[in-house]
């Protein structure tokens, strides 16, 4: 396969989407390509392969630490970040004009501004192959003021429709995500499903198997309403009546739709709930998973979840809601347990089953780790992405692709 120059764009220099971009970049570099990850200051990861370079050229920022802020300060910070985000796109535009990569892979799009700049890039005389990894085909709304799950403004919908129509291909992490994407944005020319890959970058030392851990549940990741925080607390309250020694740890930065103080007050009333509303640095992640017997993903809505793959990387069974592509990632009774979304009673029963049966937890956790190693390697992810890039390049250079005559069917 020809050597290509590939640029992955991830505005945030830390967090799950950044981790995904860097791991994909490492895998593409291992395949012989020249790869750059363009991101913000002080990136959380450094490259380990000589073919990958992380360029900290964007004036963006790291996820919030979770500390509450006065309203005026929060609004002022939002305005400042909007200006910095615009500047970041201008910097990126100039950077791509100078570096002229063969392909550019974007991550999540959340604002009309993203779509506007993507269309500008697509209108260039000789644009690169443009790909998007749509972790969430429908952008989630994490603002406390509205309570809506998805961003649905007509302006954003119109902008994303035009941007998706400019892409050479869009990559998704499951068949359900593929259907959701095409249902929302039928203008997309091509959609390809790729695996997620493992989360081996978090493994700094061996962790004990689940059956060596106390009856502790871990909820990990951004604390946001659509991930079912209230359902999880309702379920844990039911569980504690039957299993008083059970414990729950909720760790992650709170989003704008969650009142961290109120969450802590409710947790204190239930008991044995440890809420840590702050971004978890990479070096602390292994200890959290290594101390838990089971990981909970009680999402009300979801597409894919990097937390599921993170749990499986550490050999932990997952109790997840049967939404989006989670049933494909969590095989019920094989690598974890599935429950209906929003059903606190079913969630409590599934968690109790694994907490009372350490051997079952260990068996499901080991099966999840083995399946992820067999089917979710980053080499496989990179091979799928390489094939899409090459096909898109061929589609631009082979005139027969555009000049193929239309033949009416025989009557």
C-alpha positions as CSV (number, residue, x, y, z in Angstrom):
1,X,0.0,0.0,0.0
2,X,1.5,3.4,-0.9
3,X,2.9,5.5,1.9
4,X,0.5,8.3,2.8
5,X,0.6,11.5,4.8
6,X,-2.3,11.4,7.2
7,X,-3.4,14.2,9.6
8,X,-5.8,13.4,12.5
9,X,-7.5,16.5,14.0
10,X,-8.6,16.4,17.7
11,X,-9.1,19.8,19.3
12,X,-9.0,18.6,22.9
13,X,-5.5,17.5,23.9
14,X,-6.9,15.0,26.5
15,X,-9.9,12.8,27.0
16,X,-11.4,9.8,25.2
17,X,-11.5,11.2,21.7
18,X,-7.9,12.3,21.9
19,X,-6.9,8.9,23.1
20,X,-8.7,7.3,20.2
21,X,-6.9,9.6,17.7
22,X,-3.5,9.0,19.1
23,X,-3.9,5.2,19.2
24,X,-5.2,5.2,15.6
25,X,-2.3,7.4,14.6
26,X,0.2,5.0,16.2
27,X,-1.4,2.1,14.3
28,X,-1.3,4.0,11.0
29,X,2.3,4.9,11.6
30,X,3.1,1.3,12.3
31,X,1.7,0.6,8.8
32,X,4.4,2.8,7.3
33,X,2.5,6.1,6.9
34,X,3.5,9.6,8.0
35,X,1.0,10.6,10.6
36,X,0.3,13.7,12.6
37,X,-2.2,14.4,15.3
38,X,-3.0,18.1,15.4
39,X,-4.3,19.2,18.8
40,X,-4.0,21.7,21.7
41,X,-1.4,22.5,24.3
42,X,0.2,20.0,26.7
43,X,-1.2,16.9,25.1
44,X,-1.9,14.0,27.5
45,X,-0.1,11.5,25.4
46,X,3.3,11.5,23.6
47,X,4.0,9.4,20.5
48,X,5.8,6.1,20.9
49,X,6.3,5.4,17.1
50,X,8.7,7.5,15.1
51,X,6.2,7.8,12.3
52,X,3.7,9.7,14.5
53,X,4.1,13.3,15.4
54,X,1.8,15.2,17.8
55,X,1.5,18.9,16.8
56,X,0.3,21.1,19.7
57,X,-0.5,24.1,17.5
58,X,-4.2,24.8,18.4
59,X,-5.1,27.3,21.1
60,X,-7.6,24.9,22.7
61,X,-7.9,23.6,26.3
62,X,-8.2,20.5,28.4
63,X,-11.5,19.2,29.9
64,X,-12.8,20.9,33.0
65,X,-11.5,19.8,36.3
66,X,-15.0,19.6,37.7
67,X,-14.8,22.6,40.1
68,X,-18.0,24.7,40.4
69,X,-17.8,28.2,39.0
70,X,-19.9,31.3,39.5
71,X,-22.4,31.9,36.7
72,X,-20.7,35.1,35.4
73,X,-17.3,33.5,35.4
74,X,-18.7,30.5,33.5
75,X,-20.3,32.7,30.9
76,X,-17.2,34.7,30.4
77,X,-15.1,31.6,30.1
78,X,-17.6,30.3,27.4
79,X,-17.2,33.5,25.4
80,X,-13.4,33.3,25.6
81,X,-13.4,29.7,24.5
82,X,-15.7,30.5,21.6
83,X,-13.1,33.0,20.4
84,X,-10.2,30.5,21.0
85,X,-12.2,27.8,19.1
86,X,-12.6,30.1,16.1
87,X,-8.9,30.9,16.2
88,X,-8.1,27.2,16.4
89,X,-9.9,26.6,13.2
90,X,-8.1,29.4,11.5
91,X,-4.8,28.0,12.7
92,X,-5.8,24.5,11.5
93,X,-6.8,25.8,8.1
94,X,-3.4,27.5,7.6
95,X,-1.6,24.4,8.9
96,X,-3.3,22.1,6.4
97,X,-2.6,24.5,3.6
98,X,1.1,24.3,4.4
99,X,1.4,20.6,5.2
100,X,-0.9,19.3,2.3
101,X,-1.6,15.9,3.7
102,X,-3.1,13.1,1.6
103,X,-5.9,12.6,4.1
104,X,-7.5,14.4,7.0
105,X,-9.5,12.6,9.7
106,X,-11.7,14.7,11.9
107,X,-13.3,13.6,15.2
108,X,-16.5,14.9,16.8
109,X,-18.4,17.9,15.3
110,X,-20.5,19.8,17.7
111,X,-21.0,23.3,16.3
112,X,-22.0,25.0,13.0
113,X,-18.5,26.5,13.0
114,X,-17.0,23.0,12.5
115,X,-19.2,22.4,9.5
116,X,-18.5,25.8,8.0
117,X,-14.7,25.2,8.0
118,X,-15.0,21.7,6.7
119,X,-16.9,23.0,3.7
120,X,-14.2,25.6,3.1
121,X,-11.6,22.9,3.2
122,X,-13.6,20.7,0.8
123,X,-13.9,23.6,-1.7
124,X,-10.2,23.9,-2.2
125,X,-8.8,23.2,-5.7
126,X,-7.1,20.0,-4.6
127,X,-8.5,19.1,-1.2
128,X,-7.2,16.1,0.8
129,X,-9.3,13.0,1.3
130,X,-11.7,14.1,4.0
131,X,-12.9,11.5,6.6
132,X,-14.8,11.9,9.8
133,X,-14.9,9.5,12.7
134,X,-18.5,10.0,13.9
135,X,-18.3,8.7,17.5
136,X,-21.8,10.2,17.9
137,X,-23.8,10.5,14.7
138,X,-26.2,12.8,16.5
139,X,-24.4,15.4,18.7
140,X,-25.4,15.1,22.3
141,X,-26.6,18.1,24.2
142,X,-25.0,18.4,27.7
143,X,-26.4,21.8,28.8
144,X,-28.4,22.0,32.0
145,X,-30.7,24.8,30.7
146,X,-32.7,22.7,28.2
147,X,-32.6,19.1,29.4
148,X,-32.7,17.9,25.8
149,X,-30.6,14.8,24.9
150,X,-29.5,15.9,21.4
151,X,-28.6,19.2,19.8
152,X,-31.4,19.8,17.4
153,X,-31.2,23.5,16.3
154,X,-32.1,24.1,12.6
155,X,-28.9,26.0,12.1
156,X,-26.7,23.1,13.4
157,X,-28.7,20.5,11.5
158,X,-28.4,22.5,8.2
159,X,-24.7,23.0,8.7
160,X,-23.9,19.4,9.5
161,X,-26.0,18.2,6.6
162,X,-23.8,20.3,4.2
163,X,-20.6,19.2,5.9
164,X,-21.4,15.5,5.8
165,X,-22.2,15.9,2.1
166,X,-18.6,17.2,1.5
167,X,-16.9,14.2,3.1
168,X,-15.3,11.4,1.1
169,X,-16.4,8.9,3.8
170,X,-17.6,8.8,7.4
171,X,-16.4,6.1,9.8
172,X,-18.6,4.8,12.6
173,X,-18.1,2.3,15.4
174,X,-21.1,0.0,14.8
175,X,-23.9,-1.0,12.6
176,X,-26.5,0.8,14.7
177,X,-24.4,4.0,14.4
178,X,-24.3,3.5,10.7
179,X,-28.1,3.4,10.5
180,X,-28.5,6.4,12.7
181,X,-26.0,8.4,10.7
182,X,-27.7,7.6,7.3
183,X,-31.1,8.3,8.8
184,X,-30.0,11.7,10.0
185,X,-27.7,12.6,7.2
186,X,-28.6,10.8,4.0
187,X,-26.3,13.1,2.1
188,X,-23.2,11.1,3.2
189,X,-21.5,9.5,0.2
190,X,-20.0,6.5,2.1
191,X,-20.2,5.1,5.6
192,X,-17.8,2.4,6.8
193,X,-17.9,0.5,10.1
194,X,-14.6,0.1,12.0
195,X,-13.8,-1.5,15.3
196,X,-13.0,0.6,18.3
197,X,-9.7,-0.8,19.4
198,X,-8.4,-1.6,22.9
199,X,-7.3,0.9,25.6
200,X,-3.9,-0.6,26.3
201,X,-2.4,2.9,26.8
202,X,-4.0,2.9,30.2
203,X,-2.3,-0.3,31.4
204,X,0.7,0.8,33.5
205,X,0.8,-2.3,35.7
206,X,-1.0,-5.6,36.1
207,X,-4.3,-5.4,38.0
208,X,-6.0,-8.2,40.1
209,X,-8.8,-10.2,38.4
210,X,-12.4,-9.2,39.4
211,X,-12.8,-12.2,41.8
212,X,-9.9,-10.7,43.9
213,X,-11.7,-7.4,44.3
214,X,-14.4,-6.4,46.9
215,X,-18.0,-6.0,45.8
216,X,-17.4,-2.6,44.2
217,X,-19.0,-1.1,41.1
218,X,-17.3,1.5,39.0
219,X,-18.9,4.2,36.9
220,X,-16.2,5.9,34.9
221,X,-16.3,8.8,32.4
222,X,-18.0,12.2,32.0
223,X,-20.8,12.6,34.5
224,X,-23.7,13.6,32.3
225,X,-27.5,12.9,32.5
226,X,-27.8,10.8,29.4
227,X,-25.5,8.2,30.8
228,X,-28.1,7.3,33.4
229,X,-26.7,8.6,36.6
230,X,-30.1,8.8,38.3
231,X,-30.9,5.3,37.2
232,X,-27.6,4.0,38.6
233,X,-28.2,5.7,42.0
234,X,-31.8,4.3,42.2
235,X,-30.4,0.8,41.3
236,X,-27.6,1.1,43.9
237,X,-30.1,2.1,46.6
238,X,-32.1,-1.1,45.9
239,X,-28.9,-3.1,45.8
240,X,-27.6,-1.9,49.1
241,X,-30.8,-3.2,50.9
242,X,-29.9,-6.7,49.8
243,X,-26.1,-6.3,49.8
244,X,-25.0,-3.8,52.5
245,X,-21.3,-4.2,51.7
246,X,-21.7,-3.2,48.1
247,X,-19.9,0.1,47.1
248,X,-20.1,2.4,44.2
249,X,-17.5,4.7,42.8
250,X,-18.5,7.4,40.3
251,X,-15.4,9.1,38.8
252,X,-15.3,11.7,36.0
253,X,-15.6,15.4,35.2
254,X,-19.2,16.6,35.4
255,X,-20.8,18.1,32.3
256,X,-22.9,21.3,32.3
257,X,-26.2,19.4,32.8
258,X,-25.1,17.9,36.2
259,X,-25.0,19.6,39.6
260,X,-22.1,17.9,41.3
261,X,-23.0,19.1,44.7
262,X,-26.5,17.7,44.4
263,X,-25.1,14.4,43.1
264,X,-22.9,14.2,46.2
265,X,-25.8,14.9,48.5
266,X,-27.9,12.2,47.0
267,X,-25.0,9.8,47.2
268,X,-24.5,10.5,50.8
269,X,-28.1,9.7,51.6
270,X,-27.7,6.3,49.9
271,X,-24.4,5.5,51.5
272,X,-21.3,3.7,50.3
273,X,-21.2,5.9,47.2
274,X,-18.0,7.8,46.4
275,X,-18.4,10.6,43.9
276,X,-15.3,12.1,42.5
277,X,-16.4,14.8,40.1
278,X,-13.1,15.6,38.4
279,X,-11.2,14.6,35.3
280,X,-9.2,11.4,36.0
281,X,-5.6,11.6,34.8
282,X,-4.4,8.7,32.8
283,X,-2.0,7.4,35.5
284,X,-4.9,7.0,38.0
285,X,-7.2,5.1,35.7
286,X,-5.7,1.6,36.2
287,X,-6.1,1.7,40.0
288,X,-9.8,2.6,39.6
289,X,-10.5,-0.3,37.3
290,X,-8.2,-2.7,39.2
291,X,-10.2,-2.1,42.4
292,X,-13.6,-2.7,40.9
293,X,-15.4,-6.1,40.4
294,X,-17.8,-4.7,37.7
295,X,-18.2,-1.6,35.5
296,X,-21.6,0.0,35.0
297,X,-22.6,1.7,31.8
298,X,-26.4,2.4,32.4
299,X,-26.7,4.8,29.5
300,X,-30.1,6.0,28.4
301,X,-28.8,6.9,25.0
302,X,-25.5,5.9,23.4
303,X,-23.7,4.9,20.2
304,X,-20.4,3.3,21.2
305,X,-18.6,3.7,24.5
306,X,-14.9,3.8,25.0
307,X,-15.5,3.0,28.7
308,X,-16.8,-0.5,27.7
309,X,-13.5,-1.2,25.8
310,X,-11.5,0.3,28.7
311,X,-13.3,-2.1,31.1
312,X,-12.6,-5.1,28.8
313,X,-8.9,-4.0,28.5
314,X,-8.7,-4.5,32.3
315,X,-10.7,-7.7,32.2
316,X,-13.7,-6.3,33.9
317,X,-17.3,-7.4,33.1
318,X,-19.7,-4.7,32.1
319,X,-23.4,-4.2,33.0
320,X,-24.7,-2.0,30.2
321,X,-28.0,-0.7,28.8
322,X,-29.2,-2.3,25.6
323,X,-28.9,0.9,23.6
324,X,-27.0,1.8,20.4
325,X,-24.1,-0.5,19.6
326,X,-23.5,-1.5,23.2
327,X,-25.2,-4.9,22.7
328,X,-22.5,-5.6,20.1
329,X,-19.7,-4.6,22.5
330,X,-21.2,-6.3,25.5
331,X,-22.4,-9.8,24.7
332,X,-25.1,-10.6,27.2
333,X,-24.0,-13.6,29.4
334,X,-20.7,-13.8,27.6
335,X,-18.7,-10.6,28.3
336,X,-21.2,-8.9,30.6
337,X,-24.9,-8.4,31.2
338,X,-27.4,-6.2,29.4
339,X,-30.5,-4.5,30.9
340,X,-33.2,-2.3,29.4
341,X,-32.4,1.4,29.5
342,X,-33.9,3.3,32.5
343,X,-34.8,0.1,34.4
344,X,-33.3,0.5,37.9
345,X,-34.7,-2.8,39.1
346,X,-33.1,-4.8,36.3
347,X,-29.9,-2.9,36.7
348,X,-29.8,-3.6,40.4
349,X,-30.4,-7.3,39.7
350,X,-27.6,-7.6,37.1
351,X,-25.1,-5.8,39.4
352,X,-26.0,-7.9,42.4
353,X,-25.6,-11.1,40.3
354,X,-22.0,-10.2,39.5
355,X,-21.2,-8.9,43.0
356,X,-22.5,-12.1,44.6
357,X,-20.7,-14.4,42.1
358,X,-17.0,-13.4,41.9
359,X,-16.3,-16.4,39.7
360,X,-18.9,-15.3,37.1
361,X,-17.5,-11.8,37.2
362,X,-14.0,-13.2,36.5
363,X,-15.2,-15.4,33.7
364,X,-17.1,-12.7,31.9
365,X,-14.3,-10.2,32.4
366,X,-11.7,-12.6,30.9
367,X,-14.0,-13.4,28.0
368,X,-14.4,-9.7,27.2
369,X,-10.6,-9.2,27.3
370,X,-10.0,-12.1,25.0
371,X,-12.7,-11.0,22.5
372,X,-11.3,-7.4,22.5
373,X,-7.8,-8.8,21.8
374,X,-9.0,-10.9,19.0
375,X,-11.4,-8.5,17.2
376,X,-10.4,-5.0,18.4
377,X,-6.7,-4.6,17.7
378,X,-5.6,-1.2,16.5
379,X,-3.8,-2.9,13.6
380,X,-7.2,-4.1,12.4
381,X,-8.7,-0.6,12.9
382,X,-5.8,1.0,10.9
383,X,-6.2,-1.6,8.1
384,X,-9.8,-0.7,7.7
385,X,-9.0,3.1,7.6
386,X,-6.1,2.5,5.1
387,X,-8.5,0.7,2.8
388,X,-11.0,3.5,2.9
389,X,-8.3,6.1,2.2
390,X,-6.9,4.2,-0.8
391,X,-10.4,3.6,-2.2
392,X,-11.2,7.4,-1.9
393,X,-7.9,8.3,-3.6
394,X,-8.6,5.9,-6.4
395,X,-12.0,7.4,-6.8
396,X,-10.5,10.8,-7.4
397,X,-7.7,9.6,-9.8
398,X,-9.7,7.1,-11.9
399,X,-11.8,9.1,-14.3
400,X,-13.9,6.1,-15.0
401,X,-15.5,6.5,-11.6
402,X,-17.1,9.7,-12.6
403,X,-17.6,9.1,-16.3
404,X,-19.2,5.7,-16.0
405,X,-22.3,5.9,-18.3
406,X,-25.7,5.4,-16.7
407,X,-27.4,2.4,-18.2
408,X,-31.1,2.0,-17.9
409,X,-32.3,-1.5,-17.0
410,X,-33.6,-3.7,-19.7
411,X,-37.4,-3.8,-19.9
